[in-house]
């Protein structure tokens, strides 16, 4: 039996943080053996907000190396860079022409990010979800593992595929595969260290709000020491009045590998002074092997280049076949 296909990606904007890791990449690693996987570094998405051209290429390589360092296995997964595959941009244009504008104007991420950018908001930011739909649909993905924040974009991808199939597919032969989101409960929404009601995010101006995968032990210690807590003694999960407490306990649970029940029992009588060193040690221990592996990969650029070259070759093949199917369904004249 052929394996189902998985596709997912992260933008090479700034540093990969624990939200990206626990909400996305760690889940990719855990499920990868069951699937045929395509993991891309979505650099075309990274320019939907103002970006630094000097940093983009370096950030892209860093992200690819981190995928490997986190445990992506090339036996069952391909790693590639989105902009190396021309079909992403081309399918985006084709899908733009069948996507109603008001579907995009409703997107929460657009509204939130547009608010921060005022007059300078780009057409690209509005179009971000259509590019994401193209990323997914090109690979006929069955499953898309993401964090909770991407759920609305996934629903839009499904709507676009269904609309395309209704308009241009034959009933028994849909042109585009309609994908399903894969959102794990644990870690689906890691919150900021400075505000337990906001998600941990690369674009938060405060470095103290997130733990990055490449943070050295001293930085991790400092961030946890300064993170927001509350004055209540005794720590417990799931109290809506204590978002920071729930977030920090969840981080401890996921980083230490203990069960929720074990953590609840261990921490029920603790104060923050006792808990913070535990969380610090768990975070440092969880990130140390990733950081060591990352360094070894970055020291071997030829290897990293070859991974991205092979990944692009495989991605190109699948993506071009889908693009040809879509163009044929839309009635374009074939290339002579
Ligand atoms: N806080 C989070 N908790 C759980 N999952 C998260 N993800 C992001 N933040 C959290 C998941 O990480 C994957 C890659 O995200 P992305 O790079 O495409 O950008 P994003 O979703 O916009 O995440 P960021 O890091 O917060 O960036 P900015 O600040 O630019 O918005 C996705 O699967 C996402 O769900």
Boltz pocket constraint, residues with backbone or C-beta under 6 A from the ligand:
constraints:
  - pocket:
      binder: B
      contacts: [[A, 9], [A, 10], [A, 11], [A, 12], [A, 13], [A, 15], [A, 18], [A, 19], [A, 20], [A, 21], [A, 22], [A, 23], [A, 24], [A, 145], [A, 146], [A, 147], [A, 148], [A, 149], [A, 150], [A, 187], [A, 188], [A, 189], [A, 190], [A, 191], [A, 199], [A, 200], [A, 201], [A, 202], [A, 203], [A, 204]]
      max_distance: 6.0
